[in-house]
Amino acid sequence: MITTPTEESFAVLEEVAAAAGLSADGAEPIRLAENDLWKLASDVVVRISRSGQDDVAAREVAVARWLAENSVPAVRPISRDQPVQARGRAATFWELLPPHRQGSEAELAPLLRRMHNLPRPTFPIGQLQPFVRIAERLSAARCATEGDKSWLLGRLDELKEQWSQLPPGLPHCVVHGDAWGGNCAVTDQGALLLDFERTSMGPPEWDLTSTAVALDTFGTLSASQYADYSDQYGFDVRDWAGYPTLRGIRELRLVTFGMQTADQNAGAREQAQYRIDCVRGREGRRPWHWTAVG
């Protein structure tokens, strides 16, 4: 009888591995979270998506193959038809990376520039959806007061209006969607991109804002580190008139993620409320030095 999330994930792994002609014997979990990552004894990494994410999983593989065709360093899917489905979840199969470390912002920037400069792919990739799951998280949240939730819903409406009227910026292109150092790995051969779950067409400034908020909102990046990042990319997104809107959307996403986490883990409630207080103007000016939840 399956009793734990790990056992449930392993049961899915056994089925998808068998369907791919691989063995799950000796498999080791890498990370079990929204997506489950397993390392097989054959040095293949299996990524098991959340239920209902079949199209996203297929797009991740298509994006990775498209990057390979265009000589952009990135994690590579193995050569087989995928994704494979089992128990309502989609699994994809990837080459195991050699020993590596997380990339720095300066190492990430040139990869983003190369990705952003590519021509539009021929396969369907969809448009960036910056507000996905925000309203649902707010509606479901139990850790916040009704007054805070009402204000945040108003802020969401305000940002949606601003998003619809963004000023002209860089040409729209394929954006990574979650462009931070954790999705850049550095091996002895150099830096490469990871995780294409949120890749789509959109403004490249969206990717660049991920690092700008590390300076402006979190205070985890120094001014010199940020300057190096912008120099490596060739553009400082903070000079663009639409940046405050994108920063606001990023912040609201992280506020509602904190609320979602706090509903599941009481230890995250203080940080979730702090984030709410920050965006509501109760905690002074940025940077606010938010800490991780999860």
C-alpha positions as CSV (number, residue, x, y, z in Angstrom):
1,M,0.0,0.0,0.0
2,I,1.4,3.4,-1.0
3,T,1.5,5.7,2.0
4,T,3.9,8.5,1.4
5,P,4.6,11.1,-1.4
6,T,8.0,9.4,-2.0
7,E,6.4,6.0,-2.4
8,E,3.8,7.5,-4.8
9,S,6.4,9.2,-6.8
10,F,8.5,6.0,-7.0
11,A,5.5,4.1,-8.2
12,V,5.1,6.5,-11.1
13,L,8.8,6.3,-11.8
14,E,8.7,2.5,-12.1
15,E,5.9,2.7,-14.7
16,V,7.4,5.5,-16.8
17,A,10.9,3.9,-16.7
18,A,9.5,0.6,-17.8
19,A,7.6,2.2,-20.6
20,A,10.9,3.9,-21.7
21,G,12.8,0.5,-21.6
22,L,14.7,1.6,-18.5
23,S,15.0,0.2,-15.0
24,A,14.1,2.0,-11.8
25,D,16.2,-0.3,-9.7
26,G,18.6,1.7,-7.6
27,A,17.0,5.0,-8.5
28,E,17.8,7.9,-6.2
29,P,15.6,11.0,-5.6
30,I,17.3,14.3,-6.5
31,R,14.4,16.5,-5.5
32,L,10.7,15.8,-4.7
33,A,8.7,19.0,-4.9
34,E,6.3,20.4,-7.5
35,N,8.2,18.4,-10.0
36,D,9.9,15.2,-8.9
37,L,13.5,14.5,-10.1
38,W,15.0,11.0,-9.9
39,K,18.4,9.7,-11.0
40,L,18.4,6.3,-12.5
41,A,21.3,3.9,-12.1
42,S,21.8,4.3,-15.9
43,D,22.6,8.0,-15.3
44,V,19.4,9.2,-16.8
45,V,17.4,11.9,-14.9
46,V,13.7,11.5,-14.9
47,R,11.5,14.6,-14.3
48,I,7.9,13.8,-13.3
49,S,5.6,16.7,-13.7
50,R,2.5,17.6,-11.6
51,S,-0.8,16.2,-12.7
52,G,-2.3,17.9,-15.8
53,Q,1.1,19.2,-17.1
54,D,1.5,17.0,-20.2
55,D,1.6,19.9,-22.6
56,V,4.2,21.7,-20.4
57,A,6.4,18.6,-20.3
58,A,6.3,18.2,-24.0
59,R,7.2,21.8,-24.5
60,E,10.2,21.5,-22.2
61,V,11.6,18.8,-24.4
62,A,10.9,20.7,-27.6
63,V,12.6,23.8,-26.2
64,A,15.7,21.9,-25.1
65,R,16.0,20.2,-28.5
66,W,15.5,23.6,-30.2
67,L,18.3,25.1,-28.1
68,A,20.5,22.2,-29.0
69,E,19.8,22.8,-32.7
70,N,20.9,26.4,-32.2
71,S,24.0,25.5,-30.2
72,V,22.8,27.1,-27.0
73,P,24.3,25.3,-24.0
74,A,21.5,23.6,-22.1
75,V,20.5,20.4,-20.4
76,R,19.6,17.8,-23.1
77,P,16.8,15.3,-23.3
78,I,17.7,11.7,-24.2
79,S,16.8,10.6,-27.7
80,R,13.4,8.9,-27.4
81,D,9.7,9.8,-27.8
82,Q,8.6,11.7,-24.8
83,P,6.9,12.6,-22.5
84,V,5.7,9.3,-21.1
85,Q,2.5,9.3,-19.0
86,A,1.6,7.2,-15.9
87,R,-1.1,7.7,-13.2
88,G,-2.1,11.1,-14.7
89,R,1.5,12.5,-14.7
90,A,4.0,13.1,-17.5
91,A,7.6,12.2,-17.3
92,T,10.6,13.3,-19.3
93,F,14.1,11.9,-19.6
94,W,17.3,13.8,-19.5
95,E,21.1,13.4,-19.7
96,L,22.7,13.5,-16.3
97,L,24.9,16.5,-15.9
98,P,28.5,16.0,-14.9
99,P,29.6,17.5,-11.5
100,H,28.5,21.2,-11.5
101,R,27.7,24.2,-9.4
102,Q,25.0,26.8,-9.5
103,G,25.8,29.6,-11.9
104,S,26.3,33.3,-11.0
105,E,24.2,36.1,-12.5
106,A,27.2,37.1,-14.7
107,E,27.4,33.5,-16.1
108,L,23.6,33.4,-16.7
109,A,23.4,36.7,-18.6
110,P,25.3,35.6,-21.8
111,L,23.1,32.5,-22.0
112,L,19.9,34.6,-21.8
113,R,21.2,36.9,-24.5
114,R,21.9,34.0,-26.8
115,M,18.4,32.6,-26.1
116,H,16.7,35.9,-26.6
117,N,18.5,36.5,-30.0
118,L,17.2,33.2,-31.5
119,P,14.5,33.3,-34.2
120,R,11.0,32.2,-33.1
121,P,10.7,28.4,-33.1
122,T,8.4,26.6,-35.5
123,F,6.6,24.6,-32.7
124,P,3.8,26.0,-30.5
125,I,5.3,27.7,-27.5
126,G,2.6,29.9,-26.2
127,Q,2.6,33.4,-24.7
128,L,4.0,34.4,-21.3
129,Q,1.3,34.3,-18.6
130,P,2.7,36.4,-15.8
131,F,-0.3,36.2,-13.5
132,V,-0.9,32.4,-13.6
133,R,-2.0,31.0,-10.2
134,I,-1.9,34.4,-8.3
135,A,-5.7,34.8,-8.0
136,E,-6.1,31.1,-7.1
137,R,-3.5,31.4,-4.3
138,L,-5.2,34.5,-2.9
139,S,-8.6,32.9,-3.0
140,A,-7.3,29.8,-1.2
141,A,-5.1,31.5,1.4
142,R,-6.1,31.0,5.0
143,C,-3.1,32.7,6.7
144,A,-4.0,36.3,5.7
145,T,-6.7,38.7,6.9
146,E,-9.6,39.5,4.6
147,G,-8.3,43.0,4.5
148,D,-4.9,42.0,3.2
149,K,-6.4,39.6,0.7
150,S,-8.8,42.3,-0.6
151,W,-5.9,44.7,-1.0
152,L,-3.7,42.2,-2.8
153,L,-6.6,41.4,-5.2
154,G,-6.8,45.1,-5.9
155,R,-3.1,45.2,-6.5
156,L,-3.4,42.2,-8.9
157,D,-6.1,44.2,-10.9
158,E,-3.8,47.2,-11.0
159,L,-0.8,45.2,-12.3
160,K,-2.9,43.5,-14.9
161,E,-4.0,46.9,-16.2
162,Q,-0.3,48.1,-16.3
163,W,0.8,44.9,-18.0
164,S,-1.8,45.5,-20.8
165,Q,-0.2,49.0,-21.4
166,L,3.5,48.3,-21.1
167,P,5.7,50.9,-22.9
168,P,7.7,49.8,-25.9
169,G,10.8,47.8,-25.0
170,L,13.1,45.2,-26.5
171,P,11.6,43.0,-29.2
172,H,9.5,40.1,-27.9
173,C,11.3,36.7,-28.1
174,V,11.5,33.3,-26.5
175,V,12.0,33.9,-22.8
176,H,13.2,31.4,-20.2
177,G,10.5,32.4,-17.8
178,D,12.3,31.5,-14.6
179,A,15.8,33.0,-15.2
180,W,17.7,32.9,-12.0
181,G,21.1,31.4,-11.0
182,G,19.5,28.1,-9.8
183,N,18.5,27.4,-13.4
184,C,22.1,27.9,-14.7
185,A,24.6,25.1,-14.0
186,V,28.3,25.4,-14.5
187,T,30.4,22.4,-15.3
188,D,34.0,22.1,-16.4
189,Q,32.8,22.7,-19.9
190,G,31.0,26.0,-19.1
191,A,27.6,27.3,-18.1
192,L,24.3,25.9,-19.4
193,L,20.6,26.5,-18.9
194,L,18.1,24.3,-17.0
195,D,14.3,24.0,-16.5
196,F,12.1,25.2,-19.4
197,E,8.8,24.7,-17.6
198,R,7.8,28.4,-18.1
199,T,9.5,29.1,-21.4
200,S,7.3,31.0,-23.8
201,M,7.1,34.1,-26.0
202,G,7.2,37.4,-24.2
203,P,9.2,40.5,-23.4
204,P,12.9,39.7,-22.6
205,E,12.7,42.2,-19.8
206,W,10.7,39.6,-17.9
207,D,13.8,37.4,-17.6
208,L,16.0,40.3,-16.7
209,T,13.7,41.4,-13.9
210,S,14.4,38.2,-12.1
211,T,17.9,39.4,-11.3
212,A,17.0,43.1,-10.9
213,V,14.7,42.2,-8.0
214,A,17.6,40.4,-6.3
215,L,19.2,43.8,-6.0
216,D,16.1,46.0,-5.5
217,T,13.7,43.8,-3.5
218,F,15.8,41.2,-1.8
219,G,19.1,43.0,-1.3
220,T,20.9,39.7,-2.0
221,L,22.9,41.0,-4.9
222,S,25.4,43.8,-4.7
223,A,25.4,46.8,-7.0
224,S,28.7,45.7,-8.6
225,Q,27.4,42.2,-9.2
226,Y,24.3,43.6,-10.8
227,A,26.3,45.9,-12.9
228,D,28.4,42.9,-14.1
229,Y,25.2,41.1,-15.0
230,S,23.8,44.0,-17.0
231,D,27.1,44.5,-18.8
232,Q,27.3,40.8,-19.7
233,Y,23.7,41.0,-21.1
234,G,24.1,44.4,-22.7
235,F,21.0,46.1,-21.2
236,D,19.9,47.3,-17.7
237,V,16.2,46.6,-17.4
238,R,15.9,49.1,-14.6
239,D,16.3,51.9,-17.2
240,W,13.1,50.7,-18.9
241,A,9.9,52.5,-18.0
242,G,8.0,49.2,-17.7
243,Y,10.4,47.8,-15.1
244,P,8.3,48.8,-12.0
245,T,5.3,46.9,-13.4
246,L,7.4,43.7,-13.9
247,R,9.0,44.1,-10.5
248,G,5.6,44.5,-9.0
249,I,4.3,41.3,-10.6
250,R,7.4,39.4,-9.5
251,E,6.9,40.6,-6.0
252,L,3.2,39.7,-5.9
253,R,3.9,36.3,-7.2
254,L,6.4,35.8,-4.4
255,V,3.9,37.2,-1.8
256,T,1.2,34.7,-2.8
257,F,3.7,31.8,-2.9
258,G,4.7,32.7,0.6
259,M,1.0,32.6,1.6
260,Q,0.5,29.3,-0.1
261,T,3.5,27.9,1.8
262,A,2.3,29.3,5.1
263,D,-1.0,27.5,4.8
264,Q,1.0,24.3,4.6
265,N,3.8,25.1,7.0
266,A,3.1,27.3,10.1
267,G,6.9,28.1,10.2
268,A,6.5,30.2,7.1
269,R,3.7,32.4,8.4
270,E,5.9,35.2,9.8
271,Q,7.7,35.6,6.5
272,A,4.4,35.5,4.5
273,Q,3.0,38.3,6.6
274,Y,6.2,40.2,6.3
275,R,6.0,40.1,2.6
276,I,2.4,41.3,2.7
277,D,3.4,44.1,4.9
278,C,6.2,45.1,2.6
279,V,4.1,45.5,-0.5
280,R,1.4,47.3,1.5
281,G,4.0,49.9,2.5
282,R,4.2,49.0,6.2
283,E,7.9,48.1,6.2
284,G,9.6,51.0,4.6
285,R,11.5,51.1,1.3
286,R,13.2,48.4,-0.6
287,P,15.3,46.3,-0.3
288,W,13.2,44.3,2.1
289,H,15.5,41.3,2.5
290,W,12.9,38.6,2.1
291,T,14.0,35.1,3.2
292,A,13.2,31.8,1.5
293,V,10.0,29.8,2.4
294,G,9.3,26.2,1.7
